[in-house]
Amino acid sequence: MLFESSRVRLRKMTEEDTELYHRWRNDIEVMQSTNPSLDVYSIEATKEFVDTVILNSPHSKSYIIMDKDNEIPIGIVSLINMDYKNRNAECIIDIGEKEYWGQGYGSEGLKLLIDFAFYEMNLHRVSLKVFSFNDRAIRLYNRIGFQEEGKSRQSLFRNGDWHDIHMGLLQKEYFETQIKTT
Ligand SMILES: CC(C)(COP(=O)(O)OP(=O)(O)OC[C@H]1O[C@@H](n2cnc3c(N)ncnc32)[C@H](O)[C@@H]1OP(=O)(O)O)[C@@H](O)C(=O)NCCC(=O)NCCS
């Protein structure tokens, strides 16, 4: 079902989610695997980012991942840098509630977003950026069908070493592997 699978539901992100998103965004453990600059944000900076980039940009769509059983917001998935001419976008996923990590919620949430991107938005290609040490995320992306397309070599300096990877998935490939969430 669109925006809903067995355990999660995607709902549109709103301004009321700003403080929750700020907590996730400022969590150093989450930042380690998502944030190239690894700096903490002020609430003002988050509010501005949410206002301009997340909520009011024609080039992005963000959804809160809800745990359906408990009606708890657990993370966020987004399509960003949407390019309507070439039908390309980039995707992002963060499960901000860390006790939900490693139980398949991320896979469910991302599959819903990718189903929407390919079956409804009719995008041609979705890409993403993942740090090369983020094994759990890379396994997830591989399961969904993303392929490594190339590396931005040594573009991230983290914990004394250099990392980065880019991945991409074509609509045709996704339809062929058929991991559609019903
Ligand atoms: C990366 C991230 C999105 C992955 O989401 P997740 O829910 O933790 O991970 P998955 O959905 O892949 O599930 C993890 C494990 O649960 C298992 N699993 C799958 N379905 C399951 C289910 N129904 N019940 C229990 N376990 C399940 C999977 O086998 C998987 O194991 P594996 O990773 O050893 O293959 C999440 O950990 C996260 O947000 N991390 C911090 C931010 C981040 O790194 N974001 C990505 C930046 S590129």
The ligand as an SDF file (V2000), in Angstrom:
LIG
                    3D

 48 50  0  0  0  0  0  0  0  0999 V2000
   21.0820    2.9530    8.3680 C   0  0  0  0  0  0  0  0  0  0  0  0
   19.6700    2.7710    8.8770 C   0  0  0  0  0  0  0  0  0  0  0  0
   18.7190    3.6230    8.0560 C   0  0  0  0  0  0  0  0  0  0  0  0
   19.2910    1.2930    8.6860 C   0  0  0  0  0  0  0  0  0  0  0  0
   17.9970    1.0690    9.1580 O   0  0  0  0  0  0  0  0  0  0  0  0
   17.7370   -0.1340   10.1690 P   0  0  0  0  0  0  0  0  0  0  0  0
   16.2910   -0.2110   10.4230 O   0  0  0  0  0  0  0  0  0  0  0  0
   18.6440    0.0480   11.3310 O   0  0  0  0  0  0  0  0  0  0  0  0
   18.2930   -1.3420    9.3370 O   0  0  0  0  0  0  0  0  0  0  0  0
   17.6070   -2.4240    8.3840 P   0  0  0  0  0  0  0  0  0  0  0  0
   16.2340   -2.0580    7.9560 O   0  0  0  0  0  0  0  0  0  0  0  0
   18.5820   -2.6530    7.3060 O   0  0  0  0  0  0  0  0  0  0  0  0
   17.5430   -3.6590    9.2880 O   0  0  0  0  0  0  0  0  0  0  0  0
   18.6940   -4.0910    9.9790 C   0  0  0  0  0  0  0  0  0  0  0  0
   18.6380   -5.5440   10.2170 C   0  0  0  0  0  0  0  0  0  0  0  0
   17.3550   -5.9540   10.6500 O   0  0  0  0  0  0  0  0  0  0  0  0
   17.0400   -7.1740    9.9910 C   0  0  0  0  0  0  0  0  0  0  0  0
   15.6050   -7.2180    9.7420 N   0  0  0  0  0  0  0  0  0  0  0  0
   14.9800   -7.0240    8.5630 C   0  0  0  0  0  0  0  0  0  0  0  0
   13.6450   -7.1600    8.7190 N   0  0  0  0  0  0  0  0  0  0  0  0
   13.4460   -7.4360   10.0030 C   0  0  0  0  0  0  0  0  0  0  0  0
   12.2900   -7.6870   10.7600 C   0  0  0  0  0  0  0  0  0  0  0  0
   11.0660   -7.6710   10.1970 N   0  0  0  0  0  0  0  0  0  0  0  0
   12.4470   -7.9410   12.0620 N   0  0  0  0  0  0  0  0  0  0  0  0
   13.6600   -7.9730   12.6190 C   0  0  0  0  0  0  0  0  0  0  0  0
   14.8030   -7.7430   11.9460 N   0  0  0  0  0  0  0  0  0  0  0  0
   14.6870   -7.4810   10.6590 C   0  0  0  0  0  0  0  0  0  0  0  0
   17.7340   -7.1790    8.6970 C   0  0  0  0  0  0  0  0  0  0  0  0
   18.0980   -8.4980    8.3450 O   0  0  0  0  0  0  0  0  0  0  0  0
   18.9330   -6.3270    8.9440 C   0  0  0  0  0  0  0  0  0  0  0  0
   20.0630   -7.0800    9.2350 O   0  0  0  0  0  0  0  0  0  0  0  0
   21.4440   -6.7610    8.5070 P   0  0  0  0  0  0  0  0  0  0  0  0
   21.6650   -5.2820    8.5810 O   0  0  0  0  0  0  0  0  0  0  0  0
   22.4170   -7.5390    9.3060 O   0  0  0  0  0  0  0  0  0  0  0  0
   21.2840   -7.2420    7.1140 O   0  0  0  0  0  0  0  0  0  0  0  0
   19.5330    3.1420   10.3830 C   0  0  0  0  0  0  0  0  0  0  0  0
   20.3190    2.2730   11.1430 O   0  0  0  0  0  0  0  0  0  0  0  0
   19.9190    4.5790   10.6700 C   0  0  0  0  0  0  0  0  0  0  0  0
   19.1120    5.4750   10.4950 O   0  0  0  0  0  0  0  0  0  0  0  0
   21.1700    4.7970   11.1200 N   0  0  0  0  0  0  0  0  0  0  0  0
   21.6820    6.1330   11.4590 C   0  0  0  0  0  0  0  0  0  0  0  0
   21.6250    7.1040   10.3020 C   0  0  0  0  0  0  0  0  0  0  0  0
   22.2070    6.5420    9.0300 C   0  0  0  0  0  0  0  0  0  0  0  0
   23.2410    5.8990    9.0150 O   0  0  0  0  0  0  0  0  0  0  0  0
   21.4950    6.8050    7.9240 N   0  0  0  0  0  0  0  0  0  0  0  0
   21.9390    6.4120    6.6010 C   0  0  0  0  0  0  0  0  0  0  0  0
   22.8970    7.4140    6.0620 C   0  0  0  0  0  0  0  0  0  0  0  0
   23.4390    7.0030    4.4290 S   0  0  0  0  0  0  0  0  0  0  0  0
  1  2  1  0
  2  3  1  0
  2  4  1  0
  2 36  1  0
  4  5  1  0
  5  6  1  0
  6  7  2  0
  6  8  1  0
  6  9  1  0
  9 10  1  0
 10 11  2  0
 10 12  1  0
 10 13  1  0
 13 14  1  0
 14 15  1  0
 15 16  1  0
 15 30  1  0
 16 17  1  0
 17 18  1  0
 17 28  1  0
 18 19  1  0
 18 27  1  0
 19 20  2  0
 20 21  1  0
 21 22  1  0
 21 27  2  0
 22 23  1  0
 22 24  2  0
 24 25  1  0
 25 26  2  0
 26 27  1  0
 28 29  1  0
 28 30  1  0
 30 31  1  0
 31 32  1  0
 32 33  2  0
 32 34  1  0
 32 35  1  0
 36 37  1  0
 36 38  1  0
 38 39  2  0
 38 40  1  0
 40 41  1  0
 41 42  1  0
 42 43  1  0
 43 44  2  0
 43 45  1  0
 45 46  1  0
 46 47  1  0
 47 48  1  0
M  END
$$$$
